[in-house]
Amino acid sequence: MLYPDITPFAEGLLEVGDGHRIFWMQSGNPAGAPVLILHGGPGSGSSAGTRRYFDPQHYRIVQFDQRGCGNSLPHASEPDVDLSTNTTWRSIADIERLRISLGIERWAVFGNSWGCTLALIYAETHPDRVSSLLLVGITMTRQTEIDWLYHGLRRFFPEEWARFRAAVPPGDRDGDLVGAYYRLLCNPDPTIHVKAAVDWHEWESASILVDPRATLSARWSDSRYVTARARIITHYFHHLAWIEESQILRDINRIVGIPCTMVQGRLDLEGPLVTAWELSRAMPEAELIVVPNAAHSADLAEMAVTIIRVADAMRVRISK
């Protein structure tokens, strides 16, 4: 089903300014059609499994860890790391710096979950650099979507949400939970910020494990990983990703003409189908594929098969 696991043929750290170095790697065919993979989270880092959606004989597969996570430096698990230089717009600039450093003129862009938001904003900012879009588990990181994740989902998981809410100070429990966790995670005391990271991920796991076939990443048992990931997520969501509520839809005309396919699980609670539907209404030339028995995870069989089929079809329409 998946393409074979492959070892990157090149990797390194790229200086991107503000004291940051992002870790990048390339796999597949060095002379192939370039495809950029944008990971989710934000703050989840790259995974080897994601590149297995793409034919390594055809594609030059580029991955990188966004600022503060994965193998990028400095790592957001360190309490003295300045998060103010980790923003959506700096990530857009990092992508362009990486493209130029690798000598790539245009590339297909794959985004999953938060990676969809980043892919869409990148494409709207640099449409001449994007040959095709493949988006999975659609998000646009609007206030309404953030509210759904940390308040609306409580109707499905009342017990888990009660624990999530109870883990913040009493004065914060009836307000902005994302902001409350953001403050806890920025606390330099490891007994405070590590506990907050664990509590944050316990809440997230509730919606992931709604599918009995789903499993949590082994990385979720690593306190360094969960601390960095929770810090970056709350930093981005507390600041509404530094974009306006309807910005992606408002600027969608900038990417008219870029082939786009969306793959969405009908049972996705983390990124409900309505977001993909709204995006597809604004992009009538795009294709929306709804996978009937799938949720948010792209790893499960129905989603993976669909993503591979789309990535294989994409080979014939993108240029090197």
C-alpha positions as CSV (number, residue, x, y, z in Angstrom):
1,M,0.0,0.0,0.0
2,L,2.5,2.6,1.1
3,Y,5.7,3.1,-0.9
4,P,8.8,1.6,0.8
5,D,10.5,3.4,3.6
6,I,13.5,5.2,2.2
7,T,16.6,6.9,3.7
8,P,17.0,10.5,2.8
9,F,19.8,11.2,0.3
10,A,20.5,14.6,1.8
11,E,19.8,16.5,5.0
12,G,21.1,19.5,6.9
13,L,20.3,22.6,9.0
14,L,19.4,25.8,7.3
15,E,20.0,29.2,8.9
16,V,16.7,31.2,8.6
17,G,17.4,34.1,10.9
18,D,16.3,35.1,14.4
19,G,18.8,32.5,15.7
20,H,16.8,29.6,14.2
21,R,18.1,26.7,12.1
22,I,15.5,24.5,10.5
23,F,16.3,20.8,9.8
24,W,15.5,19.6,6.3
25,M,15.9,16.4,4.4
26,Q,15.4,15.1,0.8
27,S,14.3,11.6,-0.3
28,G,13.4,9.8,-3.4
29,N,14.7,10.8,-6.9
30,P,17.2,13.8,-6.8
31,A,16.1,14.6,-10.4
32,G,12.4,14.0,-9.8
33,A,9.4,16.3,-9.5
34,P,9.8,18.3,-6.3
35,V,7.1,17.9,-3.6
36,L,7.2,19.7,-0.3
37,I,5.7,18.1,2.8
38,L,4.3,20.4,5.5
39,H,3.8,18.7,8.8
40,G,0.9,19.3,11.2
41,G,0.7,20.5,14.8
42,P,1.9,23.1,14.6
43,G,5.0,21.7,16.3
44,S,4.6,18.0,15.5
45,G,7.7,17.8,13.3
46,S,8.3,15.6,10.3
47,S,7.8,11.9,10.1
48,A,9.3,9.2,7.9
49,G,5.9,7.7,7.2
50,T,4.6,10.8,5.4
51,R,7.0,10.5,2.6
52,R,5.8,7.0,1.9
53,Y,2.7,8.5,0.2
54,F,4.9,9.6,-2.7
55,D,6.5,7.4,-5.4
56,P,10.3,7.7,-4.7
57,Q,11.1,6.9,-8.3
58,H,9.2,10.0,-9.5
59,Y,9.3,12.5,-6.7
60,R,12.1,14.6,-5.1
61,I,10.6,14.6,-1.6
62,V,11.4,17.6,0.6
63,Q,10.6,17.7,4.3
64,F,11.6,20.1,7.1
65,D,10.9,20.6,10.7
66,Q,9.2,24.0,11.3
67,R,10.8,26.3,13.9
68,G,11.2,25.0,17.4
69,C,10.3,21.3,16.8
70,G,11.8,18.0,15.5
71,N,15.5,18.4,14.9
72,S,15.3,22.2,14.3
73,L,17.2,24.5,16.7
74,P,16.6,26.0,19.2
75,H,14.1,23.5,20.5
76,A,10.9,24.9,22.0
77,S,11.1,22.4,24.9
78,E,13.7,24.7,26.4
79,P,11.9,27.2,28.7
80,D,14.1,30.1,27.8
81,V,13.5,29.8,24.0
82,D,11.9,33.0,22.6
83,L,8.7,32.0,20.9
84,S,8.0,35.5,19.5
85,T,10.2,34.7,16.4
86,N,8.1,31.5,15.7
87,T,5.1,32.7,13.6
88,T,3.2,31.7,10.5
89,W,4.8,34.4,8.5
90,R,8.3,33.5,9.5
91,S,7.4,29.9,8.5
92,I,6.4,31.2,5.0
93,A,9.7,33.0,4.7
94,D,11.5,29.8,5.9
95,I,9.8,27.8,3.1
96,E,11.0,30.3,0.5
97,R,14.5,30.3,1.9
98,L,14.6,26.5,1.8
99,R,13.2,26.4,-1.8
100,I,15.9,28.8,-3.0
101,S,18.7,27.0,-1.1
102,L,17.7,23.7,-2.8
103,G,17.6,25.3,-6.3
104,I,13.9,24.5,-6.8
105,E,11.8,26.7,-9.1
106,R,8.4,25.3,-8.3
107,W,7.1,22.4,-6.3
108,A,3.9,20.6,-5.4
109,V,2.9,21.2,-1.8
110,F,1.4,18.6,0.5
111,G,-0.2,19.7,3.8
112,N,-1.9,17.7,6.5
113,S,-4.0,19.3,9.3
114,W,-2.1,22.5,10.4
115,G,0.0,21.9,7.3
116,C,-3.1,22.6,5.2
117,T,-3.3,26.1,6.7
118,L,0.4,26.7,6.1
119,A,0.2,25.3,2.5
120,L,-2.8,27.5,1.6
121,I,-1.1,30.7,3.0
122,Y,2.1,29.8,1.3
123,A,0.4,29.3,-2.0
124,E,-1.6,32.5,-1.7
125,T,1.7,34.4,-0.9
126,H,3.8,32.7,-3.6
127,P,1.4,31.3,-6.2
128,D,4.0,31.2,-8.9
129,R,6.1,28.7,-6.8
130,V,3.3,26.1,-6.4
131,S,2.6,23.6,-9.1
132,S,-0.1,21.7,-7.3
133,L,-1.7,21.3,-3.8
134,L,-2.7,18.2,-2.0
135,L,-4.4,18.9,1.3
136,V,-5.5,16.3,3.9
137,G,-7.6,16.9,7.1
138,I,-8.5,20.4,6.1
139,T,-7.9,23.3,8.4
140,M,-7.8,27.1,8.0
141,T,-7.0,27.8,11.7
142,R,-9.9,30.2,12.2
143,Q,-11.1,31.3,15.6
144,T,-14.2,29.2,15.1
145,E,-12.1,26.1,14.5
146,I,-9.9,26.7,17.6
147,D,-13.0,27.2,19.7
148,W,-14.4,23.9,18.4
149,L,-11.2,22.0,19.3
150,Y,-11.0,23.3,22.9
151,H,-14.7,24.0,23.8
152,G,-17.1,22.5,21.2
153,L,-15.6,19.0,21.4
154,R,-16.6,18.8,25.0
155,R,-20.0,17.5,24.0
156,F,-18.4,14.3,22.7
157,F,-15.9,14.0,25.6
158,P,-17.4,15.6,28.7
159,E,-15.2,13.6,31.2
160,E,-12.0,14.3,29.4
161,W,-12.9,18.0,28.9
162,A,-13.6,18.3,32.6
163,R,-10.1,17.1,33.4
164,F,-8.6,19.4,30.7
165,R,-10.5,22.4,32.2
166,A,-9.6,21.4,35.8
167,A,-5.9,21.4,35.1
168,V,-5.7,25.2,34.7
169,P,-6.0,27.7,37.6
170,P,-9.6,28.2,38.9
171,G,-9.7,31.8,37.6
172,D,-9.0,30.6,34.0
173,R,-11.5,27.8,33.8
174,D,-14.4,29.7,32.4
175,G,-12.4,31.7,29.8
176,D,-9.7,31.2,27.2
177,L,-8.3,27.7,27.9
178,V,-5.8,28.0,25.1
179,G,-4.4,31.2,26.7
180,A,-4.4,29.5,30.1
181,Y,-2.4,26.6,28.9
182,Y,-0.1,28.9,27.0
183,R,0.8,30.7,30.2
184,L,1.4,27.4,32.1
185,L,3.6,26.1,29.3
186,C,5.7,29.3,29.3
187,N,6.3,28.9,33.0
188,P,10.0,28.0,33.5
189,D,9.3,25.5,36.3
190,P,9.4,22.0,34.7
191,T,6.9,20.7,37.2
192,I,4.4,23.2,35.8
193,H,5.1,23.2,32.1
194,V,5.6,19.4,31.7
195,K,2.4,18.7,33.5
196,A,0.6,21.2,31.3
197,A,2.0,19.6,28.2
198,V,0.8,16.1,29.4
199,D,-2.6,17.5,30.3
200,W,-2.9,19.2,26.9
201,H,-2.0,16.0,25.0
202,E,-4.4,13.9,27.1
203,W,-7.2,16.1,25.9
204,E,-6.0,15.8,22.3
205,S,-5.8,12.1,22.5
206,A,-9.5,11.8,23.2
207,S,-10.5,12.8,19.7
208,I,-7.7,10.9,18.1
209,L,-8.6,7.6,19.8
210,V,-12.3,7.9,18.9
211,D,-11.3,5.6,16.0
212,P,-10.5,2.2,17.6
213,R,-7.9,1.6,14.9
214,A,-5.9,4.7,15.8
215,T,-2.8,4.7,18.0
216,L,-0.9,7.6,19.6
217,S,2.6,8.4,18.3
218,A,5.4,6.9,20.4
219,R,6.7,10.5,20.6
220,W,3.8,11.4,22.9
221,S,5.6,9.6,25.7
222,D,8.6,11.9,25.3
223,S,8.3,14.9,27.6
224,R,10.7,17.0,25.5
225,Y,8.5,16.4,22.4
226,V,5.1,17.0,24.1
227,T,6.4,20.2,25.8
228,A,7.7,21.7,22.5
229,R,4.6,20.6,20.6
230,A,2.1,22.0,23.2
231,R,4.1,25.2,23.5
232,I,4.1,25.8,19.8
233,I,0.4,24.9,19.4
234,T,-0.8,27.2,22.2
235,H,1.5,30.0,21.0
236,Y,0.0,29.8,17.5
237,F,-3.6,29.3,18.5
238,H,-3.4,32.0,21.3
239,H,-2.3,34.4,18.5
240,L,-4.8,33.0,16.0
241,A,-1.9,32.1,13.8
242,W,-1.3,35.8,13.0
243,I,-4.0,35.7,10.2
244,E,-7.4,37.2,9.9
245,E,-10.5,35.0,10.5
246,S,-11.5,34.8,6.8
247,Q,-8.1,35.6,5.3
248,I,-7.6,32.3,3.4
249,L,-11.0,32.4,1.8
250,R,-10.7,36.2,1.2
251,D,-7.5,35.7,-0.8
252,I,-8.4,32.4,-2.5
253,N,-8.5,34.1,-5.9
254,R,-4.7,34.3,-5.8
255,I,-4.5,30.5,-6.2
256,V,-7.1,30.1,-9.0
257,G,-5.5,27.9,-11.6
258,I,-3.3,25.8,-9.2
259,P,-4.6,22.2,-9.3
260,C,-5.8,21.3,-5.8
261,T,-7.2,18.1,-4.3
262,M,-8.5,17.8,-0.8
263,V,-8.8,14.5,1.1
264,Q,-11.1,14.6,4.1
265,G,-12.4,12.0,6.5
266,R,-16.1,12.2,7.0
267,L,-15.8,11.2,10.6
268,D,-13.0,13.7,11.4
269,L,-13.8,15.4,14.7
270,E,-10.6,17.5,14.9
271,G,-11.1,19.0,11.5
272,P,-14.8,18.6,10.7
273,L,-15.8,18.2,7.1
274,V,-17.6,21.6,7.0
275,T,-14.2,23.3,6.8
276,A,-13.2,21.3,3.7
277,W,-16.7,21.9,2.2
278,E,-16.4,25.7,2.7
279,L,-13.0,25.7,1.1
280,S,-14.2,23.6,-1.8
281,R,-17.1,26.0,-2.3
282,A,-14.6,28.8,-2.6
283,M,-12.5,26.7,-5.0
284,P,-15.0,25.2,-7.4
285,E,-12.1,24.0,-9.7
286,A,-10.6,21.9,-6.8
287,E,-11.6,18.3,-6.1
288,L,-12.8,17.3,-2.6
289,I,-12.6,13.6,-1.9
290,V,-14.6,12.5,1.2
291,V,-13.4,9.2,2.7
292,P,-16.5,7.7,4.3
293,N,-15.1,5.7,7.3
294,A,-12.1,7.8,8.1
295,A,-11.4,10.4,10.8
296,H,-8.4,12.8,11.1
297,S,-5.5,10.4,10.9
298,A,-3.9,10.2,7.5
299,D,-2.2,6.9,8.6
300,L,-5.2,4.7,8.6
301,A,-5.8,2.5,5.5
302,E,-8.7,4.3,3.8
303,M,-7.0,7.7,4.0
304,A,-3.6,6.4,3.1
305,V,-4.9,4.6,0.0
306,T,-6.7,7.7,-1.2
307,I,-3.7,10.0,-0.6
308,I,-1.4,7.7,-2.5
309,R,-3.9,7.5,-5.4
310,V,-4.1,11.3,-5.6
311,A,-0.3,11.6,-5.3
312,D,0.2,9.1,-8.1
313,A,-2.3,10.9,-10.3
314,M,-0.5,14.2,-9.6
315,R,2.6,12.9,-11.2
316,V,1.2,13.5,-14.7
317,R,0.3,17.1,-14.2
318,I,3.2,18.7,-12.3
319,S,6.4,19.9,-13.8
320,K,9.9,19.4,-12.5
